[in-house]
Amino acid sequence: MNVGDAAHRSGLPAKTIRYYEEIGLIHPRRAGNGYRDYTGEDIHRLAFLRRARNLGFSIDDCRQLMALYQDRDRASHDVREIAAAHVTAIEQKVRELQSMRSTLQKLIHACHGDERPHCPILDDIAGGTEDGDKGASAAV
């Protein structure tokens, strides 16, 4: 099947499928006319990649997971380690997002939201930039 059919069946855009080929995640056959020729197995791999990406795995993680999936002699702990590391990264990101939310909520509460030009939100953002610059120059 062609890339359009593969896109429809896998649920991925054709551009993504071409990108996955370019970076070596998939290797479709080439027909006699040079066009990509996707098999049912290719569609299965593409669906695997779509699901892994939807779970937030990086391209490198997907590469490792795909290799492990295709290796029937794999140890499940290798897969578990990748997933556990991903959960740890997600938890860190959640903490960072919660911190951002907390800071923004405090700034929103401090802002009167009226016709006056004074805005604690902008003051904080501008102050963060200046403090970062001062800290960088002081460290040098």
CORLINHU-V995574 format. One line per field, one symbol per residue. ss: DSSP state (H for helix, E for strand, - for the rest). phi: phi as a letter, one per 30 degrees, with the letter a starting at -180 (. if undefined). psi: psi as a letter, one per 20 degrees, with the letter a starting at -180 (. if undefined). Layout:
# CORLINHU-V995574
ss=???
phi=???
psi=???
This chain:
# CORLINHU-V995574
ss=--HHHHHHHH---HHHHHHHHH------EE-----EE--HHHHHHHHHHHHHHH----HHHHHHHHHHHH-----HHHHHHHHHHHHHHHHHHHHHHHHHHHHHHHHHHH---------HHHHHHHHHHHHHHHHHHHH-
phi=.dddddddddicdedddddddecidbbddcdedjddbdcedddddddededddddjddedddddddddddcdcdcdddddddddddddddddddddddddddddddddddddicddddbeddeddddddddddddddddd
psi=qrhgghgghijqqhggghghghjjhqmqrprhjiqqoprhhggggghggggghhijqrgggggghgghhioijqphhgghgggghggghghghggghhggggghgggghiphkbiqhpohghggghhhgghggghghhh.
